[in-house]
Amino acid sequence: MGGSSVRLRNLASLLLLTAMPALAAQYPQPLAEEPIPAVATLPATYPASWMLVHDMNFTSLLDGRVVLVDTAAATENLKGVMPAGQFAIFTAASKRPEIYVAETFHARLTRGTRTDVITIYDRSTLAVKGEIVLPGGKRGQFVSTKNSFKLTNDEKWALLFNFTPGSSVSVIDLESRKILGEIDLPGCSMIYPTGARGFSTMCSDGTMTTLELGADGAVAASRTTKAFNDIDNDAMFMMPAMVGNMAWFVTFSGNVQGVDLAGPLAIPKAKFSLGTADGAVTKWRPGGWQVVTADASGLLYVLMNPAGKEGSHKDGGTEVWVVDPAKQQRLRRIKLASPGVSIEATREANPGLVVARPDGTLDVYDAGSGTLRKTLGGSIAISPFTMSAVQ
């Protein structure tokens, strides 16, 4: 047996050597040497077709990531990846070349001493520039919600939501990379930047409280609106679409609620209905996770479910309704090729509408015509729940 094996190996080697000249003749030019390391650099200003997608990675929550995607490119749509571990949350600056990821680590991966940090990434290289260690193990951990991590004070400060289950917000100076303080939010949650240096928060009694911050990051003034969020009968989704300083929320039953965040106090505007339409099994209602988005012109896009009922608000939707909030009018309906759970519009002149499907696939539609432009497969993301168009 041993002799036969040796002879077979020798024969295979001889055949390979015999074939090599013929192969070499087919490829007369050697391949160019590839430099090592091979590092690409991204543009300092991302094109308007690019989008940051938060992949929670439900198959391995320790290995979540933020994915940079070109929604318009014919090929090579994936532009970069940043790790985002353990129910992380991210936000990107528009006035400095940085992206921030608030994440959590344990000394023994799944157990041991917990450390919460804000990791700072360079926008062009996606290299880590530094980190800010967060004290107390308080960072809120839940499915990605944009309004748990926001910037204020001309993007000099970050505001991070904590949940222990007592709720609070940490104020972080991004220039000195220091924690300025912590603000308790009894009965309230989430962060909606308001005015020049402050934020509003959504409270359990249906009001919003606005907190103005002083130069030291402490609360200088606090005011609360009258109740306008009908939590028992028609609660608002927590993630609004932003058009300038106007936050456009949608409600579980299909209303649109504007809140003006430009001044020192959040000012709720008159509520209006998305309307009704044929084709519903019971009733058209908003459904999904990130259910409303806006394009650069200020139009709203709302993910709609035809089987809306009590408790259907996370079920996703089969259509996207396009709404002009200034006219309080629905303009058109986009029928989706596959149901979606989250949507985001790009800031292009002819915007794309990105729809995250339950299987992690991203569909890109023409927001104007409603036609499906392309489908980006599962190699982009596994569990995309929130998406952010580049600013």
DAMOWO-V526806 format. One record per pair of residues at least 24 apart in sequence whose C-alpha atoms are under 10 Angstrom apart, sorted by the first residue. I is the first residue (numbers start at 0). J is the second residue. D is the distance in Angstrom with one decimal. If there is no record, write none. Layout:
# DAMOWO-V526806
I/J/D ; I/J/D
This chain:
# DAMOWO-V526806
38/124/8.4 ; 39/78/9.7 ; 39/79/9.8 ; 39/123/9.0 ; 39/124/7.4 ; 39/125/10.0 ; 40/78/9.9 ; 40/79/9.9 ; 40/122/9.3 ; 40/123/5.6 ; 40/124/5.3 ; 40/125/8.5 ; 41/78/8.0 ; 41/79/8.7 ; 41/121/9.9 ; 41/122/7.5 ; 41/123/4.5 ; 41/124/6.2 ; 41/125/8.3 ; 42/122/8.2 ; 42/123/5.8 ; 42/124/8.9 ; 43/95/9.7 ; 43/96/6.9 ; 43/97/9.8 ; 43/121/9.4 ; 43/122/6.6 ; 43/123/5.4 ; 43/124/9.1 ; 44/93/9.0 ; 44/96/8.4 ; 44/122/8.5 ; 44/123/8.4 ; 44/389/9.0 ; 44/390/9.0 ; 45/69/9.3 ; 45/122/8.9 ; 45/123/9.0 ; 45/389/6.8 ; 45/390/8.2 ; 46/71/9.8 ; 46/345/9.9 ; 46/346/9.1 ; 46/347/8.5 ; 46/388/10.0 ; 46/389/7.7 ; 46/390/9.1 ; 47/71/9.4 ; 47/345/6.5 ; 47/346/5.4 ; 47/347/5.2 ; 47/348/8.6 ; 47/350/8.8 ; 47/351/9.8 ; 47/388/7.6 ; 47/389/6.3 ; 47/390/7.5 ; 48/72/8.5 ; 48/344/9.3 ; 48/345/5.8 ; 48/346/6.9 ; 48/347/6.1 ; 48/348/9.7 ; 48/349/9.7 ; 48/350/7.9 ; 48/351/7.5 ; 48/388/7.8 ; 48/389/7.9 ; 49/76/9.0 ; 49/77/9.7 ; 49/78/8.9 ; 49/345/7.4 ; 49/346/8.8 ; 49/347/9.3 ; 49/387/9.1 ; 49/388/6.6 ; 49/389/6.1 ; 49/390/9.5 ; 50/78/9.8 ; 50/343/8.8 ; 50/344/9.1 ; 50/345/7.2 ; 50/346/9.5 ; 50/353/9.1 ; 50/386/6.9 ; 50/387/5.7 ; 50/388/4.6 ; 50/389/5.5 ; 50/390/9.3 ; 51/78/10.0 ; 51/79/9.6 ; 51/80/9.5 ; 51/89/9.4 ; 51/90/9.4 ; 51/91/8.9 ; 51/385/8.6 ; 51/386/5.7 ; 51/387/5.1 ; 51/388/6.3 ; 51/389/7.0 ; 52/80/9.6 ; 52/89/9.8 ; 52/343/9.7 ; 52/355/9.6 ; 52/361/9.9 ; 52/379/9.0 ; 52/380/8.0 ; 52/382/9.6 ; 52/383/6.4 ; 52/384/7.8 ; 52/385/6.2 ; 52/386/4.4 ; 52/387/6.4 ; 52/388/8.7 ; 53/80/10.0 ; 53/81/9.6 ; 53/82/9.9 ; 53/83/8.4 ; 53/87/8.8 ; 53/88/7.9 ; 53/89/7.9 ; 53/143/7.6 ; 53/144/9.9 ; 53/145/9.9 ; 53/380/8.2 ; 53/381/9.7 ; 53/382/8.0 ; 53/383/5.6 ; 53/384/6.3 ; 53/385/5.5 ; 53/386/6.1 ; 53/387/8.4 ; 54/80/10.0 ; 54/82/9.6 ; 54/83/8.4 ; 54/86/9.9 ; 54/87/9.7 ; 54/143/9.0 ; 54/359/8.6 ; 54/379/8.8 ; 54/380/5.6 ; 54/381/6.2 ; 54/382/5.0 ; 54/383/4.3 ; 54/384/6.6 ; 54/385/7.8 ; 54/386/9.0 ; 55/83/8.1 ; 55/84/8.4 ; 55/85/8.4 ; 55/86/6.8 ; 55/87/7.8 ; 55/88/9.3 ; 55/141/10.0 ; 55/142/7.5 ; 55/143/7.3 ; 55/380/8.6 ; 55/381/7.5 ; 55/382/5.3 ; 55/383/6.3 ; 55/384/7.0 ; 55/385/8.9 ; 56/83/9.7 ; 56/84/9.4 ; 56/85/9.6 ; 56/86/9.3 ; 56/359/9.3 ; 56/380/7.6 ; 56/381/5.4 ; 56/382/4.9 ; 56/383/7.7 ; 56/384/9.6 ; 57/86/9.6 ; 57/142/9.8 ; 57/381/7.4 ; 57/382/6.1 ; 57/383/9.5 ; 58/381/8.0 ; 58/382/8.4 ; 59/84/9.3 ; 59/85/8.9 ; 59/381/9.9 ; 60/84/6.7 ; 60/85/5.4 ; 60/86/6.7 ; 60/87/9.1 ; 60/382/9.9 ; 61/85/4.6 ; 61/86/7.7 ; 61/87/9.2 ; 61/102/9.7 ; 61/103/8.7 ; 61/104/8.2 ; 61/105/9.7 ; 61/108/7.9 ; 61/109/8.1 ; 62/86/9.2 ; 62/87/9.7 ; 63/87/7.3 ; 63/88/9.8 ; 63/102/9.6 ; 63/380/9.6 ; 63/381/9.2 ; 63/382/8.8 ; 63/383/9.9 ; 64/88/9.5 ; 64/89/9.7 ; 64/100/9.4 ; 64/380/8.7 ; 64/381/9.8 ; 64/382/9.8 ; 64/383/9.6 ; 65/89/7.8 ; 65/98/10.0 ; 65/100/8.5 ; 65/380/9.0 ; 65/383/9.3 ; 65/385/9.8 ; 65/386/9.4 ; 66/379/7.4 ; 66/380/7.5 ; 66/383/9.3 ; 66/386/9.4 ; 67/125/9.9 ; 67/379/9.1 ; 67/386/9.9 ; 67/387/9.7 ; 67/389/9.6 ; 68/375/9.6 ; 68/379/7.9 ; 68/380/9.9 ; 68/388/9.8 ; 70/345/8.5 ; 70/351/7.7 ; 70/352/9.2 ; 70/353/7.8 ; 70/361/9.1 ; 70/362/9.1 ; 70/363/6.9 ; 70/364/9.8 ; 70/372/9.5 ; 70/373/8.6 ; 70/374/9.3 ; 70/375/8.3 ; 71/345/9.9 ; 71/351/8.1 ; 71/363/8.4 ; 71/372/8.7 ; 71/373/8.6 ; 72/373/9.8 ; 73/373/9.0 ; 74/375/10.0 ; 76/375/8.0 ; 76/379/8.2 ; 77/375/9.5 ; 77/378/8.7 ; 77/379/6.5 ; 77/380/9.7 ; 78/379/9.8 ; 79/123/9.9 ; 79/124/9.0 ; 79/125/7.4 ; 80/125/7.7 ; 80/379/9.6 ; 81/118/9.9 ; 81/120/8.1 ; 81/125/6.9 ; 81/126/8.6 ; 81/127/9.1 ; 82/118/9.5 ; 83/118/8.9 ; 85/109/9.6 ; 85/115/9.8 ; 85/140/7.6 ; 85/141/9.1 ; 86/138/9.8 ; 86/139/8.5 ; 86/140/5.3 ; 86/141/5.8 ; 86/142/6.4 ; 86/143/6.8 ; 86/144/10.0 ; 87/115/9.7 ; 87/116/9.8 ; 87/117/9.5 ; 87/138/9.3 ; 87/139/9.0 ; 87/140/7.1 ; 87/141/8.2 ; 87/142/8.5 ; 87/143/7.0 ; 87/144/9.6 ; 87/148/10.0 ; 88/117/9.4 ; 88/138/9.9 ; 88/139/9.4 ; 88/140/8.6 ; 88/141/9.1 ; 88/142/8.8 ; 88/143/6.0 ; 88/144/7.3 ; 88/145/7.3 ; 88/146/9.4 ; 88/147/7.5 ; 88/148/6.8 ; 88/149/9.9 ; 88/159/9.3 ; 88/385/9.5 ; 89/117/8.9 ; 89/118/9.3 ; 89/119/10.0 ; 89/143/8.7 ; 89/144/9.3 ; 89/145/7.7 ; 89/146/10.0 ; 89/147/9.0 ; 89/148/6.8 ; 89/149/8.6 ; 89/385/9.9 ; 89/387/9.7 ; 90/145/7.8 ; 90/146/9.5 ; 90/147/9.6 ; 90/148/6.5 ; 90/149/6.5 ; 90/150/7.8 ; 90/157/9.0 ; 90/387/8.7 ; 91/119/9.8 ; 91/120/9.4 ; 91/122/8.8 ; 91/148/9.9 ; 91/149/8.8 ; 91/150/8.6 ; 91/154/9.6 ; 91/387/8.9 ; 91/389/8.4 ; 91/390/8.7 ; 92/122/9.1 ; 92/149/9.5 ; 92/150/7.7 ; 92/153/9.8 ; 92/154/6.8 ; 92/155/9.4 ; 92/157/9.9 ; 92/389/9.6 ; 92/390/8.5 ; 93/153/9.8 ; 93/154/8.1 ; 93/389/8.4 ; 93/390/6.2 ; 94/153/8.1 ; 94/154/7.0 ; 94/155/9.3 ; 94/390/9.7 ; 95/121/9.4 ; 95/122/8.7 ; 95/154/8.2 ; 95/155/9.3 ; 96/120/8.5 ; 96/121/6.2 ; 96/122/5.0 ; 96/123/7.4 ; 97/121/5.0 ; 97/122/5.0 ; 97/123/8.5 ; 97/125/8.7 ; 97/126/10.0 ; 97/127/9.7 ; 97/128/8.7 ; 98/122/6.2 ; 98/123/10.0 ; 98/125/8.4 ; 98/127/9.6 ; 98/128/9.9 ; 99/127/9.8 ; 99/129/10.0 ; 99/130/9.0 ; 99/148/9.3 ; 99/149/9.9 ; 99/157/9.2 ; 99/173/9.7 ; 100/130/9.3 ; 100/148/9.1 ; 101/130/9.4 ; 101/131/9.1 ; 101/132/9.7 ; 101/133/9.1 ; 101/138/8.2 ; 101/139/9.8 ; 101/140/10.0 ; 101/147/10.0 ; 101/148/8.0 ; 101/159/8.3 ; 102/133/9.7 ; 102/138/8.2 ; 102/139/9.8 ; 102/140/8.9 ; 103/132/10.0 ; 103/133/9.6 ; 103/136/8.5 ; 103/138/8.2 ; 103/139/10.0 ; 103/140/8.8 ; 112/136/9.5 ; 114/138/9.8 ; 117/157/9.8 ; 117/159/9.6 ; 117/171/9.7 ; 117/173/9.8 ; 117/176/9.5 ; 119/173/9.3 ; 119/176/9.9 ; 129/176/9.0 ; 130/173/10.0 ; 130/176/7.9 ; 131/171/8.8 ; 131/172/9.7 ; 131/173/8.7 ; 131/175/9.8 ; 131/176/6.0 ; 131/177/7.1 ; 131/178/8.3 ; 132/176/9.0 ; 132/177/8.7 ; 132/178/8.8 ; 133/159/10.0 ; 133/169/8.8 ; 133/171/9.3 ; 133/177/9.2 ; 133/178/7.6 ; 134/169/9.7 ; 134/178/8.8 ; 135/161/9.9 ; 135/163/9.8 ; 136/161/8.8 ; 136/162/9.4 ; 136/163/8.5 ; 137/161/5.2 ; 137/162/5.9 ; 137/163/5.9 ; 137/164/8.9 ; 137/165/9.1 ; 137/166/9.0 ; 137/167/8.8 ; 137/168/9.6 ; 137/169/9.3 ; 138/162/6.2 ; 138/163/8.0 ; 138/166/9.6 ; 138/167/9.2 ; 138/168/9.0 ; 138/169/8.8 ; 139/163/7.3 ; 139/164/8.6 ; 139/165/9.9 ; 139/166/8.5 ; 139/167/9.3 ; 139/168/9.7 ; 142/288/9.4 ; 142/384/7.8 ; 142/385/9.1 ; 143/288/9.3 ; 143/289/9.7 ; 143/383/9.3 ; 143/384/6.6 ; 143/385/6.4 ; 143/386/9.8 ; 144/189/8.7 ; 144/237/8.1 ; 144/238/7.1 ; 144/288/8.7 ; 144/289/8.4 ; 144/384/8.5 ; 144/385/7.0 ; 145/189/8.8 ; 145/190/8.8 ; 145/191/9.7 ; 145/237/8.9 ; 145/238/6.7 ; 145/239/9.2 ; 145/289/9.0 ; 145/385/7.1 ; 145/386/8.7 ; 145/387/8.7 ; 146/188/9.1 ; 146/189/5.4 ; 146/190/5.1 ; 146/191/6.5 ; 146/192/9.0 ; 146/200/9.5 ; 146/237/7.6 ; 146/238/6.5 ; 146/239/8.7 ; 147/188/8.3 ; 147/189/5.2 ; 147/190/5.8 ; 147/191/8.8 ; 147/237/9.9 ; 147/238/9.7 ; 148/189/8.3 ; 148/190/7.0 ; 148/191/9.3 ; 149/189/9.5 ; 149/190/6.7 ; 149/191/7.5 ; 149/192/7.0 ; 149/198/9.2 ; 150/190/9.4 ; 150/191/9.3 ; 150/192/7.1 ; 150/196/9.5 ; 150/197/9.5 ; 150/198/9.4 ; 151/191/9.5 ; 151/192/6.1 ; 151/193/8.1 ; 151/194/8.7 ; 151/195/7.2 ; 151/196/5.7 ; 151/197/6.6 ; 151/198/7.8 ; 151/212/9.8 ; 152/192/9.1 ; 152/193/9.7 ; 152/194/8.7 ; 152/195/5.8 ; 152/196/4.5 ; 152/197/7.3 ; 152/198/9.9 ; 152/212/9.0 ; 152/214/9.3 ; 152/216/9.7 ; 153/195/7.2 ; 153/196/7.7 ; 154/195/10.0 ; 154/196/9.4 ; 155/196/9.8 ; 156/196/9.0 ; 156/216/8.7 ; 158/182/9.9 ; 158/189/9.8 ; 158/190/7.4 ; 158/191/9.6 ; 158/192/8.8 ; 158/197/9.4 ; 158/198/8.7 ; 159/189/8.8 ; 159/190/7.9 ; 160/184/9.5 ; 160/188/7.6 ; 160/189/6.4 ; 160/190/7.2 ; 161/188/8.9 ; 161/189/9.2 ; 162/188/8.8 ; 168/200/9.9 ; 169/216/9.4 ; 170/212/9.6 ; 170/215/9.6 ; 170/216/6.4 ; 170/217/8.4 ; 171/216/8.3 ; 172/215/9.7 ; 172/216/8.6 ; 178/216/9.3 ; 179/214/10.0 ; 179/215/6.9 ; 179/216/5.8 ; 179/217/7.8 ; 180/215/8.5 ; 180/216/6.6 ; 180/217/6.8 ; 180/218/9.8 ; 181/216/8.7 ; 181/217/8.0 ; 181/218/9.7 ; 182/210/9.5 ; 182/216/9.2 ; 182/217/7.5 ; 182/218/7.6 ; 184/208/9.2 ; 188/237/9.3 ; 189/237/7.7 ; 189/238/9.1 ; 190/237/9.6 ; 190/238/9.8 ; 191/237/9.8 ; 191/238/9.3 ; 191/239/9.2 ; 191/244/10.0 ; 191/246/8.5 ; 191/260/7.9 ; 191/265/9.2 ; 192/244/8.8 ; 192/246/9.9 ; 192/260/7.2 ; 192/261/8.9 ; 192/265/9.6 ; 193/244/7.9 ; 193/245/9.8 ; 193/259/8.5 ; 193/260/4.7 ; 193/261/6.0 ; 193/262/6.5 ; 193/263/6.5 ; 193/264/7.1 ; 193/265/6.9 ; 194/244/8.5 ; 194/259/9.6 ; 194/260/6.2 ; 194/261/4.9 ; 194/262/4.5 ; 194/263/5.0 ; 194/264/7.4 ; 194/265/8.6 ; 195/260/9.7 ; 195/261/7.9 ; 195/262/7.7 ; 195/263/7.7 ; 196/262/9.9 ; 196/263/8.5 ; 197/221/9.7 ; 197/260/9.8 ; 197/262/9.7 ; 197/263/7.7 ; 197/264/9.3 ; 198/260/8.5 ; 198/263/8.7 ; 198/264/8.8 ; 198/265/8.7 ; 199/223/9.0 ; 199/260/8.1 ; 199/263/9.4 ; 199/264/7.9 ; 199/265/6.7 ; 200/265/9.3 ; 201/228/8.7 ; 201/235/9.7 ; 201/237/8.2 ; 202/226/9.1 ; 202/228/8.9 ; 202/230/9.8 ; 203/228/8.9 ; 203/229/9.8 ; 203/230/7.6 ; 204/228/8.0 ; 204/229/8.6 ; 204/230/7.7 ; 204/231/9.8 ; 205/229/6.0 ; 205/230/6.2 ; 205/231/9.2 ; 205/234/8.5 ; 205/235/9.5 ; 206/230/9.9 ; 206/267/9.7 ; 207/258/9.8 ; 207/264/9.3 ; 207/265/7.2 ; 207/266/9.1 ; 207/267/9.1 ; 208/264/8.2 ; 208/265/7.7 ; 209/260/9.3 ; 209/263/7.4 ; 209/264/5.7 ; 209/265/6.3 ; 209/266/9.8 ; 210/263/8.2 ; 210/264/8.1 ; 210/265/9.7 ; 211/263/6.8 ; 211/264/8.5 ; 220/263/9.3 ; 221/263/9.4 ; 221/264/8.7 ; 222/263/9.0 ; 222/264/6.9 ; 222/265/8.9 ; 223/264/8.0 ; 223/265/8.3 ; 223/266/9.9 ; 224/264/8.2 ; 224/265/7.3 ; 224/266/7.4 ; 224/267/8.1 ; 225/266/9.6 ; 225/267/9.0 ; 226/267/9.6 ; 227/256/9.1 ; 227/267/7.5 ; 227/268/9.5 ; 227/269/9.7 ; 227/270/9.4 ; 228/256/8.8 ; 228/267/9.5 ; 232/309/9.5 ; 233/309/9.9 ; 236/285/9.2 ; 236/286/9.5 ; 236/287/9.7 ; 236/288/8.5 ; 236/289/8.6 ; 236/290/8.0 ; 236/291/9.0 ; 236/312/8.6 ; 237/288/9.4 ; 237/289/9.0 ; 237/290/9.8 ; 238/288/8.6 ; 238/289/6.7 ; 238/290/7.9 ; 238/291/7.7 ; 238/292/9.1 ; 238/385/9.8 ; 239/289/8.5 ; 239/290/8.5 ; 239/291/6.5 ; 239/292/7.3 ; 239/293/9.3 ; 240/289/9.3 ; 240/290/8.9 ; 240/291/5.7 ; 240/292/4.6 ; 240/293/5.6 ; 240/294/9.1 ; 240/297/9.4 ; 240/298/9.7 ; 240/299/7.4 ; 240/300/8.8 ; 240/301/9.6 ; 240/343/9.2 ; 241/291/9.5 ; 241/292/7.5 ; 241/293/6.7 ; 241/294/9.2 ; 241/295/9.9 ; 241/297/8.5 ; 241/299/9.3 ; 242/292/9.2 ; 242/293/6.8 ; 242/294/8.2 ; 242/295/7.9 ; 242/296/8.5 ; 242/297/5.7 ; 242/298/8.5 ; 242/299/8.9 ; 243/295/9.4 ; 243/297/8.5 ; 245/297/9.9 ; 247/291/8.2 ; 247/292/8.7 ; 247/293/8.9 ; 247/299/8.3 ; 247/324/8.5 ; 248/290/9.4 ; 248/291/7.5 ; 248/292/9.5 ; 249/273/8.9 ; 249/284/9.8 ; 249/285/7.5 ; 249/290/8.0 ; 249/291/7.1 ; 249/301/8.1 ; 250/284/8.6 ; 250/285/7.4 ; 250/286/9.7 ; 250/290/10.0 ; 250/312/9.1 ; 251/284/6.6 ; 251/285/6.1 ; 251/286/7.6 ; 251/307/8.8 ; 251/308/9.0 ; 251/309/8.5 ; 251/310/8.8 ; 251/311/8.4 ; 251/312/6.1 ; 251/313/9.6 ; 252/282/8.9 ; 252/283/8.2 ; 252/284/5.5 ; 252/285/7.0 ; 252/286/9.5 ; 252/307/7.9 ; 252/308/8.2 ; 252/309/8.7 ; 252/311/9.8 ; 252/312/8.7 ; 253/282/9.5 ; 253/283/7.6 ; 253/284/5.2 ; 253/285/5.9 ; 253/286/9.5 ; 253/301/9.4 ; 253/303/8.7 ; 253/307/9.5 ; 254/284/9.0 ; 254/285/8.9 ; 255/291/9.9 ; 255/299/9.9 ; 255/301/9.8 ; 255/322/9.7 ; 255/324/8.3 ; 255/327/8.8 ; 256/324/9.6 ; 257/324/8.6 ; 270/327/9.3 ; 271/324/8.8 ; 271/327/6.6 ; 271/328/9.0 ; 272/327/7.9 ; 272/328/8.7 ; 272/329/9.3 ; 273/301/9.0 ; 273/320/8.3 ; 273/321/9.4 ; 273/322/7.6 ; 273/324/9.7 ; 273/327/8.1 ; 273/328/7.5 ; 273/329/6.6 ; 274/320/9.9 ; 274/327/9.9 ; 274/328/8.5 ; 274/329/7.5 ; 275/329/9.8 ; 276/305/9.2 ; 276/332/9.5 ; 277/305/9.0 ; 278/305/6.9 ; 278/306/9.6 ; 279/304/8.0 ; 279/305/4.2 ; 279/306/6.2 ; 279/307/8.2 ; 280/304/9.3 ; 280/305/5.7 ; 280/306/5.1 ; 280/307/8.0 ; 280/308/10.0 ; 281/305/6.6 ; 281/306/5.2 ; 281/307/6.2 ; 281/308/7.3 ; 282/306/5.8 ; 282/307/5.1 ; 282/308/7.1 ; 283/307/5.5 ; 283/308/8.7 ; 283/316/9.3 ; 283/318/9.5 ; 284/308/7.6 ; 284/309/9.9 ; 284/311/8.2 ; 284/312/7.7 ; 284/315/9.9 ; 284/316/8.6 ; 285/311/8.6 ; 285/312/6.4 ; 285/313/8.7 ; 285/314/9.1 ; 285/315/7.9 ; 285/316/7.3 ; 285/318/9.5 ; 285/319/9.1 ; 285/320/9.5 ; 286/310/9.6 ; 286/311/6.5 ; 286/312/4.4 ; 286/313/5.2 ; 286/314/5.5 ; 286/315/4.6 ; 286/316/5.6 ; 286/317/9.2 ; 286/318/10.0 ; 286/339/9.1 ; 286/340/7.4 ; 286/341/8.9 ; 287/311/8.4 ; 287/312/6.1 ; 287/313/4.2 ; 287/314/5.3 ; 287/315/3.7 ; 287/316/6.5 ; 287/338/9.8 ; 287/339/7.4 ; 287/340/4.4 ; 287/341/6.0 ; 287/342/8.9 ; 287/355/10.0 ; 287/357/9.9 ; 287/384/9.3 ; 288/312/8.1 ; 288/313/5.9 ; 288/314/8.3 ; 288/315/7.2 ; 288/339/9.4 ; 288/340/5.7 ; 288/341/5.5 ; 288/342/8.5 ; 288/355/9.9 ; 288/384/6.7 ; 288/385/7.7 ; 289/313/9.4 ; 289/315/9.3 ; 289/339/9.8 ; 289/340/7.0 ; 289/341/4.4 ; 289/342/6.0 ; 289/343/7.8 ; 289/354/9.8 ; 289/355/9.4 ; 289/384/7.0 ; 289/385/6.2 ; 289/386/8.0 ; 290/315/8.2 ; 290/316/8.8 ; 290/319/9.1 ; 290/339/9.4 ; 290/340/7.5 ; 290/341/5.7 ; 290/342/6.2 ; 290/343/8.5 ; 290/385/9.8 ; 291/319/9.1 ; 291/320/9.5 ; 291/321/9.9 ; 291/341/8.2 ; 291/342/6.8 ; 291/343/7.5 ; 291/344/9.3 ; 292/321/9.8 ; 292/341/9.4 ; 292/342/6.7 ; 292/343/5.3 ; 292/344/6.1 ; 292/345/9.3 ; 292/352/9.1 ; 292/386/9.8 ; 292/387/9.5 ; 292/388/9.7 ; 293/321/9.3 ; 293/322/9.4 ; 293/323/9.9 ; 293/342/9.8 ; 293/343/7.5 ; 293/344/6.1 ; 293/345/8.4 ; 293/346/8.6 ; 293/350/9.9 ; 293/352/9.6 ; 293/388/9.8 ; 294/343/8.5 ; 294/344/5.5 ; 294/345/6.4 ; 294/346/5.6 ; 294/347/7.9 ; 294/348/8.8 ; 294/349/9.3 ; 294/350/6.8 ; 294/351/8.8 ; 294/352/8.9 ; 294/366/8.9 ; 294/388/9.2 ; 295/344/8.6 ; 295/345/7.9 ; 295/346/5.1 ; 295/347/7.1 ; 295/348/7.4 ; 295/349/9.4 ; 295/350/8.0 ; 295/390/9.8 ; 296/323/9.6 ; 296/346/8.5 ; 296/347/9.6 ; 296/348/8.3 ; 296/349/10.0 ; 296/350/9.5 ; 297/322/9.3 ; 297/323/7.5 ; 297/324/7.9 ; 297/325/8.7 ; 298/322/5.9 ; 298/323/5.1 ; 298/324/6.8 ; 298/325/8.7 ; 298/329/9.8 ; 298/330/9.4 ; 298/344/9.8 ; 299/323/6.3 ; 299/324/7.0 ; 299/329/9.2 ; 299/330/9.9 ; 299/344/9.0 ; 300/329/9.7 ; 300/331/9.8 ; 300/332/9.4 ; 300/333/9.4 ; 300/342/8.1 ; 300/343/8.2 ; 300/344/7.9 ; 300/352/8.6 ; 300/366/8.8 ; 301/332/9.6 ; 301/333/9.9 ; 301/341/9.6 ; 301/342/8.0 ; 301/343/9.6 ; 302/333/9.4 ; 302/335/9.7 ; 302/338/9.5 ; 302/339/7.7 ; 302/340/7.9 ; 302/341/7.5 ; 302/342/7.1 ; 302/343/10.0 ; 302/354/9.2 ; 303/332/9.6 ; 303/333/9.8 ; 303/334/9.8 ; 303/338/9.7 ; 303/339/9.3 ; 303/340/9.8 ; 304/338/9.0 ; 304/339/9.6 ; 313/340/7.7 ; 313/341/9.9 ; 314/338/9.6 ; 314/339/9.0 ; 314/340/7.2 ; 314/357/9.8 ; 315/339/5.5 ; 315/340/4.3 ; 315/341/7.4 ; 315/355/9.8 ; 315/356/8.7 ; 315/357/8.4 ; 316/340/6.5 ; 316/341/8.8 ; 316/356/9.6 ; 319/352/9.5 ; 319/354/9.5 ; 319/366/9.6 ; 319/369/9.0 ; 321/366/8.7 ; 321/367/9.2 ; 321/369/10.0 ; 331/367/9.2 ; 331/368/9.4 ; 331/369/9.1 ; 332/368/9.8 ; 332/369/8.0 ; 333/364/9.0 ; 333/365/9.6 ; 333/366/8.3 ; 333/367/9.2 ; 333/368/8.2 ; 333/369/5.2 ; 333/370/8.2 ; 333/371/9.9 ; 334/369/7.4 ; 334/370/8.8 ; 334/371/9.8 ; 335/362/9.0 ; 335/364/8.7 ; 335/369/8.3 ; 335/370/8.8 ; 335/371/8.2 ; 336/362/8.6 ; 336/364/9.7 ; 336/370/9.2 ; 336/371/7.7 ; 337/362/8.4 ; 338/362/10.0 ; 340/383/9.0 ; 340/384/7.4 ; 340/385/9.5 ; 341/383/8.0 ; 341/384/6.1 ; 341/385/6.7 ; 341/386/7.8 ; 342/384/8.9 ; 342/385/8.0 ; 342/386/7.3 ; 342/387/9.5 ; 343/385/8.3 ; 343/386/6.1 ; 343/387/6.8 ; 343/388/6.9 ; 344/386/9.1 ; 344/387/8.5 ; 344/388/6.7 ; 345/386/9.9 ; 345/387/8.4 ; 345/388/5.2 ; 345/389/7.5 ; 345/390/9.3 ; 346/388/6.6 ; 346/389/7.3 ; 346/390/7.5 ; 347/388/9.6 ; 347/389/9.9 ; 353/386/8.6 ; 353/388/9.6 ; 354/383/9.7 ; 354/386/9.4 ; 355/380/9.5 ; 355/382/8.7 ; 355/383/6.4 ; 355/384/7.3 ; 355/385/8.7 ; 355/386/8.7 ; 356/382/8.9 ; 356/383/8.2 ; 356/384/9.3 ; 357/381/9.2 ; 357/382/7.6 ; 357/383/8.5 ; 357/384/9.2 ; 358/382/7.3 ; 358/383/9.0 ; 359/383/5.9 ; 359/384/8.8
